[in-house]
Amino acid sequence: MKATSMYIYLEGAKFFAHHGVDPQETIVGANFIIDLKLRTDFTHAAQTDELKGTVSYADIYAVVKKEMKASSKLLEHVCERIGQRLFSEFPTIQEIIIRLSKENPPMGSDCRNVGVEVHYTR
């Protein structure tokens, strides 16, 4: 048996951060939700039951948490930083799909979330 695609994912991770274009957003902050899907080959881990052959989602979370702490105007920029760090720190990651949304955006409408989604490949 051979797996044709392998993904590690982090879904619905919530962070309080200070991203936004308006000065008020960077002062007050808001809740952000991130979903990640990472394509990598974890065949060795699947066969041996050893963490060494995969990417630890705890380590992924730590990278995302650190990048979410750095304030940015645009969610697009936050995603770019997260993608660059993940590729840099985890060379076995082949593809990254990031979905980053802001809860209750201050735009004068009744909207639960707004955000961006980006797909990166190595």
C-alpha positions as CSV (number, residue, x, y, z in Angstrom):
1,M,0.0,0.0,0.0
2,K,1.3,3.5,-0.9
3,A,-0.2,6.8,0.2
4,T,-0.5,9.2,-2.7
5,S,-0.8,12.4,-0.6
6,M,0.1,13.1,3.0
7,Y,-0.9,16.2,5.0
8,I,-0.5,17.4,8.5
9,Y,-3.0,20.0,9.5
10,L,-3.7,22.6,12.2
11,E,-7.4,23.7,12.2
12,G,-9.1,26.4,14.1
13,A,-6.1,27.7,16.1
14,K,-7.2,30.9,17.7
15,F,-4.8,33.8,18.6
16,F,-5.4,37.2,20.0
17,A,-3.2,39.6,17.9
18,H,-2.8,43.2,16.8
19,H,-3.0,43.0,13.0
20,G,-4.9,45.7,11.0
21,V,-4.7,48.8,8.8
22,D,-6.6,51.1,11.2
23,P,-4.6,52.3,14.2
24,Q,-7.5,51.3,16.4
25,E,-7.0,47.6,15.3
26,T,-3.4,47.6,16.3
27,I,-4.1,49.1,19.7
28,V,-7.2,47.1,20.7
29,G,-6.4,43.8,18.9
30,A,-8.7,41.1,17.8
31,N,-9.2,37.3,17.6
32,F,-7.7,35.5,14.6
33,I,-8.3,32.0,13.4
34,I,-5.8,30.1,11.4
35,D,-6.1,26.8,9.5
36,L,-3.0,25.2,8.0
37,K,-2.6,22.2,5.7
38,L,0.9,21.0,5.1
39,R,1.9,18.4,2.5
40,T,4.9,16.3,3.6
41,D,6.0,12.8,3.3
42,F,5.6,11.0,6.6
43,T,5.9,7.5,5.3
44,H,8.8,6.7,7.7
45,A,6.8,7.9,10.7
46,A,3.8,5.9,9.6
47,Q,5.8,2.8,9.3
48,T,8.0,3.2,12.4
49,D,5.8,5.1,14.9
50,E,8.6,7.5,15.4
51,L,8.2,11.3,15.5
52,K,11.6,11.7,13.7
53,G,10.0,10.8,10.4
54,T,7.3,13.5,10.4
55,V,6.7,17.2,11.2
56,S,5.5,17.8,14.8
57,Y,2.2,19.8,14.8
58,A,3.3,21.1,18.2
59,D,6.4,22.6,16.5
60,I,4.2,24.0,13.7
61,Y,1.9,25.6,16.3
62,A,5.0,27.2,18.0
63,V,6.1,28.8,14.7
64,V,2.6,30.1,14.0
65,K,2.2,31.5,17.5
66,K,5.5,33.4,17.3
67,E,4.6,34.9,13.9
68,M,1.1,35.9,15.1
69,K,2.7,38.0,17.8
70,A,4.4,40.2,15.3
71,S,2.0,43.0,14.3
72,S,1.3,43.5,10.6
73,K,-1.2,45.7,8.7
74,L,-2.3,43.0,6.3
75,L,-3.2,39.3,6.8
76,E,-1.6,38.6,3.5
77,H,1.8,39.7,5.0
78,V,1.2,37.5,8.1
79,C,0.6,34.5,5.9
80,E,3.7,35.2,3.9
81,R,5.8,35.3,7.1
82,I,4.3,32.1,8.4
83,G,4.9,30.4,5.0
84,Q,8.5,31.5,4.8
85,R,9.2,30.4,8.4
86,L,7.6,27.0,7.9
87,F,9.5,26.2,4.7
88,S,12.7,27.4,6.4
89,E,12.4,25.4,9.6
90,F,10.8,22.3,8.1
91,P,12.6,21.2,4.9
92,T,10.3,18.2,4.3
93,I,7.2,20.4,3.9
94,Q,6.4,20.5,0.2
95,E,3.2,22.6,0.2
96,I,1.4,24.9,2.6
97,I,-2.2,26.0,2.5
98,I,-2.9,28.8,5.0
99,R,-6.3,30.3,5.8
100,L,-6.2,33.2,8.2
101,S,-9.3,35.1,9.3
102,K,-10.2,37.9,11.6
103,E,-13.3,37.6,13.8
104,N,-15.8,40.5,14.0
105,P,-13.9,42.8,11.6
106,P,-14.4,46.6,12.2
107,M,-16.0,47.4,8.8
108,G,-19.5,48.4,9.7
109,S,-21.2,45.1,8.8
110,D,-22.5,42.0,10.5
111,C,-19.8,39.6,9.4
112,R,-18.5,36.7,11.5
113,N,-15.0,36.4,9.8
114,V,-13.0,37.9,7.0
115,G,-9.7,36.7,5.8
116,V,-7.3,35.3,3.2
117,E,-6.3,31.9,1.9
118,V,-3.0,31.2,0.2
119,H,-1.3,28.2,-1.3
120,Y,2.5,28.0,-1.3
121,T,4.7,25.3,-2.9
122,R,8.4,24.8,-2.5
